[in-house]
Amino acid sequence: MSVRVSLVAAARSSTLLTERFDDDRPLDHTGWHEVQLAAHALVPLAAAELRYCSPTPRSRATGDALGFAPMAQPALRDCDMGRWRGLTLADVAAREPASVDAWLADPRAAPHGGEPLLAFISRIGGWLDTRPACDGFIVAVAEPAVVRAALVYALRAPPSAYWNVDVRPLSTITLTGLAGRWSLSLEASTR
């Protein structure tokens, strides 16, 4: 028996250039508008037996707006960025360029004092691996970083692949399998 897990990236709470590490801002006007436009394609996921979300305001609001009534999962929180929390990548790169380079080059590095990328990917993989096998499916609304980490873990890709995955707001991936044995399931779009 296997489990099917659909991960939906939370709607936006800022423009890409103003996105902050460990951002806990609610959905912005554009985010709400995007949810309304995508709802017809995503609402069917509300039929999932189990519905989760990252414990961020925008993930919760996205799930609620889609009718998922998700339960917040602490394990689906974004990567702990330590002292970089609340800053943009441009802010940090201007202040600590060598630290940013180390963080991007080494998945075990945590120059920010928070969680290394490798530990983050492992944490998200641990959440995936502990989902109960059921005949139905699971949906989770999560931060884009969480979706990237889940994909890297499921495909057993090297941690460096994390930086090559572009997860747009309200994009969806579906993983099928069971602990330690996951497959990416691409489905035809109904949009």
Phi, psi and chi 1 to 4 in degrees:
 res  aa     phi    psi   chi1   chi2   chi3   chi4
   1 MET       -  138.9 -175.7  173.0  -77.4      -
   2 SER  -124.1  175.6   64.8      -      -      -
   3 VAL  -125.6  147.8   63.9      -      -      -
   4 ARG  -112.7  122.8 -177.2  172.3  150.5 -131.3
   5 VAL  -121.7  117.2  179.7      -      -      -
   6 SER  -100.5  126.2  -69.4      -      -      -
   7 LEU  -108.4  126.2  -63.6  163.9      -      -
   8 VAL  -111.8  125.7  178.6      -      -      -
   9 ALA   -72.4  133.5      -      -      -      -
  10 ALA   -58.1  150.3      -      -      -      -
  11 ALA   -66.7  166.1      -      -      -      -
  12 ARG   -76.1  152.3   73.7 -179.4   71.5 -132.1
  13 SER  -121.4    1.4   59.9      -      -      -
  14 SER  -169.3  168.9   61.5      -      -      -
  15 THR   -73.0  161.5   64.8      -      -      -
  16 LEU   -56.8  -41.4 -173.5   58.5      -      -
  17 LEU   -71.2  -21.7  -68.0  176.7      -      -
  18 THR  -105.0    8.2   60.6      -      -      -
  19 GLU   -65.2  137.3 -161.2  166.8  -68.6      -
  20 ARG  -114.3  151.8  -60.8  175.8  179.2  -77.2
  21 PHE   -65.0  138.8  -69.8  117.5      -      -
  22 ASP    53.3   43.3 -101.7  -12.5      -      -
  23 ASP   -69.9  126.2 -162.1   -7.2      -      -
  24 ASP  -118.0   25.3   62.2   -2.3      -      -
  25 ARG   -76.5  151.4  -69.3 -178.6  -70.5  176.9
  26 PRO   -74.2  174.9   26.7  -32.6      -      -
  27 LEU   -58.3  142.4  -67.4 -178.8      -      -
  28 ASP   -93.2 -179.6   65.0    8.8      -      -
  29 HIS   -57.5  -43.7  177.6   72.5      -      -
  30 THR   -62.8  -40.8  -57.4      -      -      -
  31 GLY   -60.1  -45.9      -      -      -      -
  32 TRP   -61.1  -42.3  -79.3  110.7      -      -
  33 HIS   -63.2  -42.8 -178.8   68.9      -      -
  34 GLU   -63.6  -38.3  -71.0  173.4  -14.9      -
  35 VAL   -61.4  -43.7  168.7      -      -      -
  36 GLN   -62.2  -39.1  -68.5  169.0  -13.3      -
  37 LEU   -70.5  -34.6  -68.0  175.5      -      -
  38 ALA   -91.6  -11.3      -      -      -      -
  39 ALA   -54.8  -42.3      -      -      -      -
  40 HIS   -57.5  -33.3   72.0  -79.1      -      -
  41 ALA   -84.7  -26.3      -      -      -      -
  42 LEU  -100.0  -22.8  -62.1  174.2      -      -
  43 VAL   -55.1  -36.7  165.4      -      -      -
  44 PRO   -57.3  -22.3  -27.8   36.4      -      -
  45 LEU   -67.2  -16.2  -66.1  174.9      -      -
  46 ALA   -64.9  -12.7      -      -      -      -
  47 ALA   -76.1   -3.7      -      -      -      -
  48 ALA   -59.1  144.0      -      -      -      -
  49 GLU   -67.2  -36.8  -78.1   76.4   11.2      -
  50 LEU  -123.7  132.7  -61.8  170.1      -      -
  51 ARG  -129.3  121.3  -62.7  172.7  -56.1  -82.0
  52 TYR  -124.2  169.8  -58.3  110.5      -      -
  53 CYS  -153.5  159.1   68.0      -      -      -
  54 SER   -65.1  153.5  -66.7      -      -      -
  55 PRO   -82.2   41.2   29.6  -33.6      -      -
  56 THR  -109.4  152.6   58.7      -      -      -
  57 PRO   -56.6  -40.1  -26.4   35.4      -      -
  58 ARG   -72.8  -33.4   75.7  178.9 -175.9  167.0
  59 SER   -68.4  -44.5  -69.2      -      -      -
  60 ARG   -61.4  -46.9  166.0   74.3   71.1 -175.1
  61 ALA   -64.0  -39.5      -      -      -      -
  62 THR   -62.1  -48.7  -59.3      -      -      -
  63 GLY   -61.3  -42.9      -      -      -      -
  64 ASP   -65.1  -42.4  -73.8  -17.3      -      -
  65 ALA   -64.3  -27.3      -      -      -      -
  66 LEU   -88.4   -0.5  -66.2  171.1      -      -
  67 GLY    81.0   17.9      -      -      -      -
  68 PHE   -78.6  -27.4  -65.7  176.8      -      -
  69 ALA    47.5   58.5      -      -      -      -
  70 PRO   -76.9  155.1   31.0  -35.5      -      -
  71 MET   -98.1  127.3  178.3  174.3   56.5      -
  72 ALA   -66.2  135.1      -      -      -      -
  73 GLN  -117.3  111.0  -72.5  -76.3  -72.0      -
  74 PRO   -55.3  -32.6  -25.8   34.6      -      -
  75 ALA   -65.7  -18.6      -      -      -      -
  76 LEU   -93.3   14.3  -69.6  178.2      -      -
  77 ARG   -68.1  158.1   69.8 -170.2  178.6  -77.5
  78 ASP   -64.9  168.0 -152.4  -17.3      -      -
  79 CYS   -61.8  134.2 -171.1      -      -      -
  80 ASP   -72.7  112.2  176.3    0.3      -      -
  81 MET   -98.3   14.8  -64.2  -53.6  -69.5      -
  82 GLY    53.2 -129.9      -      -      -      -
  83 ARG   -72.2   -8.7   72.3  176.0  177.5  -81.6
  84 TRP   -84.4   -5.6  -66.9   -4.4      -      -
  85 ARG   -55.9  133.1 -176.6  174.4 -157.8  -92.5
  86 GLY    86.2   -6.0      -      -      -      -
  87 LEU  -101.1  156.2  -59.5  174.1      -      -
  88 THR   -86.3  163.3   65.7      -      -      -
  89 LEU   -60.4  -38.5  179.7   57.5      -      -
  90 ALA   -62.7  -40.2      -      -      -      -
  91 ASP   -59.2  -48.9  -66.6  -22.7      -      -
  92 VAL   -68.3  -41.4  176.4      -      -      -
  93 ALA   -62.2  -34.3      -      -      -      -
  94 ALA   -70.9  -35.7      -      -      -      -
  95 ARG   -86.1  -38.9  -64.0  176.2 -169.1  175.1
  96 GLU  -136.6   63.9  -56.4  178.0   45.7      -
  97 PRO   -59.7  -39.2   17.0  -26.0      -      -
  98 ALA   -66.6  -36.2      -      -      -      -
  99 SER   -66.8  -40.6  -66.1      -      -      -
 100 VAL   -64.0  -43.8  170.1      -      -      -
 101 ASP   -60.1  -43.0  -70.1  -15.3      -      -
 102 ALA   -64.3  -42.7      -      -      -      -
 103 TRP   -63.2  -42.1  175.4   62.4      -      -
 104 LEU   -72.0  -28.8  -66.4  172.3      -      -
 105 ALA   -88.5  -30.4      -      -      -      -
 106 ASP  -123.2  112.1 -178.7    1.0      -      -
 107 PRO   -66.7   -9.9   22.1  -29.7      -      -
 108 ARG   -95.7   -7.3  -70.1  176.4  179.9   79.9
 109 ALA   -79.4  143.6      -      -      -      -
 110 ALA  -140.9   62.6      -      -      -      -
 111 PRO   -63.4  -15.8   24.2  -32.2      -      -
 112 HIS   -83.8   -8.7   44.3   63.8      -      -
 113 GLY    85.0    7.3      -      -      -      -
 114 GLY  -106.3 -135.2      -      -      -      -
 115 GLU   -94.7  127.8 -172.4  174.7   27.5      -
 116 PRO   -66.0  152.8  -16.4   26.9      -      -
 117 LEU   -55.5  -43.4  178.4   62.6      -      -
 118 LEU   -61.6  -40.0 -168.2   56.7      -      -
 119 ALA   -67.6  -37.7      -      -      -      -
 120 PHE   -62.6  -49.0  173.7   54.9      -      -
 121 ILE   -59.8  -42.2  -67.2  168.9      -      -
 122 SER   -64.8  -39.5  -65.7      -      -      -
 123 ARG   -63.0  -45.1  172.4  169.3   50.6   84.3
 124 ILE   -66.7  -39.3  -60.3  -53.6      -      -
 125 GLY   -62.7  -37.7      -      -      -      -
 126 GLY   -62.4  -38.9      -      -      -      -
 127 TRP   -63.4  -46.2  179.8   84.1      -      -
 128 LEU   -57.4  -47.7  -89.3  174.7      -      -
 129 ASP   -66.3  -16.1  -74.9  -12.7      -      -
 130 THR  -103.0    9.7   57.4      -      -      -
 131 ARG   -71.2  138.2  -66.2  -50.3   86.8 -151.7
 132 PRO   -71.2  137.1   24.5  -31.9      -      -
 133 ALA   -69.8  130.5      -      -      -      -
 134 CYS  -147.0  162.8   59.2      -      -      -
 135 ASP   -74.3  -19.6  -70.0  -29.3      -      -
 136 GLY   -93.8 -138.8      -      -      -      -
 137 PHE  -149.1  170.5   67.2   99.5      -      -
 138 ILE  -122.5  143.2  -64.3  169.0      -      -
 139 VAL  -125.9  143.3   66.7      -      -      -
 140 ALA  -140.6  130.0      -      -      -      -
 141 VAL   -94.0  124.6  177.4      -      -      -
 142 ALA  -141.4  164.5      -      -      -      -
 143 GLU   -63.2  149.0  -64.6  -58.0  -50.7      -
 144 PRO   -53.5  -36.7  -28.7   36.4      -      -
 145 ALA   -62.7  -36.7      -      -      -      -
 146 VAL   -66.5  -42.1  170.8      -      -      -
 147 VAL   -63.3  -43.4  176.2      -      -      -
 148 ARG   -59.9  -46.0  -83.7 -163.1  -57.5  -85.2
 149 ALA   -62.7  -41.2      -      -      -      -
 150 ALA   -62.9  -41.8      -      -      -      -
 151 LEU   -65.3  -45.2 -171.9   58.3      -      -
 152 VAL   -60.5  -44.0  168.6      -      -      -
 153 TYR   -63.9  -49.0  178.8   82.7      -      -
 154 ALA   -61.9  -37.6      -      -      -      -
 155 LEU   -87.9   -0.2  -64.2  178.7      -      -
 156 ARG    54.8   36.1  -63.4 -178.5 -176.5  176.8
 157 ALA   -79.1  156.4      -      -      -      -
 158 PRO   -64.4  149.2   20.9  -28.7      -      -
 159 PRO   -53.3  -30.2  -24.9   33.4      -      -
 160 SER   -62.4  -23.0   60.4      -      -      -
 161 ALA   -64.3  -22.3      -      -      -      -
 162 TYR   -51.6  -40.3  176.4   88.5      -      -
 163 TRP   -74.1  -10.7  -55.7  114.4      -      -
 164 ASN  -103.1    7.8  -59.3  105.0      -      -
 165 VAL  -106.2  120.2  178.8      -      -      -
 166 ASP  -100.0  113.9 -177.8   18.6      -      -
 167 VAL  -110.8  109.8  178.0      -      -      -
 168 ARG   -87.0  155.7  -52.5 -117.7  171.7  175.2
 169 PRO   -54.1  134.8  -24.7   34.1      -      -
 170 LEU    68.6   11.8  -60.1  167.3      -      -
 171 SER   -76.4  156.4   58.6      -      -      -
 172 THR  -131.7  137.7  -56.5      -      -      -
 173 ILE  -125.3  151.5   65.4  164.4      -      -
 174 THR  -124.7  128.9  -60.8      -      -      -
 175 LEU  -112.7  137.8  -56.7  171.6      -      -
 176 THR  -125.4  146.4   57.6      -      -      -
 177 GLY   148.2 -147.2      -      -      -      -
 178 LEU  -154.6  176.9   46.2   96.5      -      -
 179 ALA   -43.6  120.5      -      -      -      -
 180 GLY    76.9   -3.0      -      -      -      -
 181 ARG  -136.1   87.8  -64.6  179.3   55.2 -153.9
 182 TRP  -116.4  151.0  -66.5   96.1      -      -
 183 SER  -131.5  146.4  -62.5      -      -      -
 184 LEU   -83.0  129.2  175.2   61.6      -      -
 185 SER  -112.2  111.6  176.5      -      -      -
 186 LEU   -94.5  128.7  -60.4  175.6      -      -
 187 GLU  -119.2  152.8  -59.9  170.3    2.5      -
 188 ALA   -64.4  140.5      -      -      -      -
 189 SER   -76.8  141.5  175.5      -      -      -
 190 THR  -107.7   11.6   58.3      -      -      -
 191 ARG   -76.6      -  -69.4 -177.4 -167.8 -177.8
